[in-house]
Amino acid sequence: MNKNPYSELLGIMHGVAGAHETKQACIGTVKQSPPALVVTYNGIELNSDELYISEYLLTEYARTTRGHIVSATQNRAGGGGDAEFASHNHDINNDYTESIITTDTLVPGDKVAMLPVMPEGGKSQQYIVIDKIVRPDRREF
């Protein structure tokens, strides 16, 4: 029996296209908080071995900010009539540095945006947990 060359060509094209298919973002539900993160998606439980997560979603994520503030304190009524106790303010014109350490993280029931990926040299699909997501009106998904 002769093979149909068009069927063979279509099979090759399908294989090449499948290897390069576009990955679409999906929505998962947190079942267990990090560090032993478990997310359910499409009826499947994904554990921390199958997930990547944005570092800032972890507890104890530390970040340092810096800036410059220009302002003034508010006038306050005061005093017993003496000039040194009269209402006054103070100018503020200072650099600042502040450390921020997050103490919250994903909790069971949170919805998360995820992106399926195939790690370099990987043999199984994994997922990047991009961020916690909500609807603008806070209604349920």
Helices and strands as residue ranges (DSSP letters): H 5-19, E 26-32, E 38-41, E 44-47, G 48-50, E 51-53, G 55-57, E 62-72, G 83-85, E 91-101, E 111-117, E 126-133
